[in-house]
């Protein structure tokens, strides 16, 4: 399992999310961030550069195949030849648990659509019609 993180321009977010959802990659955290990339904090005239507003997404994927698919969705929508297109990086994940159900690792990453999960507190069986994917 991997945690894929990417920082890129806000105007690319909708297209990235649409492509990820088309590939059935869900469970995405989006955060508004500001920062400065690899060109440094000083401009050519030695003035301090402005920090740019970007978005950061975080996705936990189950394997190399899904990591490559998610990277492609980001790259295809954000890559350009100008400065400031963004960066992505990934790190191994040792474990994941869905807090509500206690499912672990790949089971915790999969969609709820085909599962009947008992509600721990009440014992009631829920389905995807009344339980959002996470």
Secondary structure, DSSP 4 states (H G I P E B T S, - for coil): -EEEEEEE-GGGHHHHHHHHHHTT---EEEEEEEE--TT-SB-TTSPBPPPEEEEEEEEEESSHHHHHHHHHHHHHHH--SSTT-EEEEEEE----B-TTT--BTHHHHS-STT--EE-TTT--EE-TTTS---
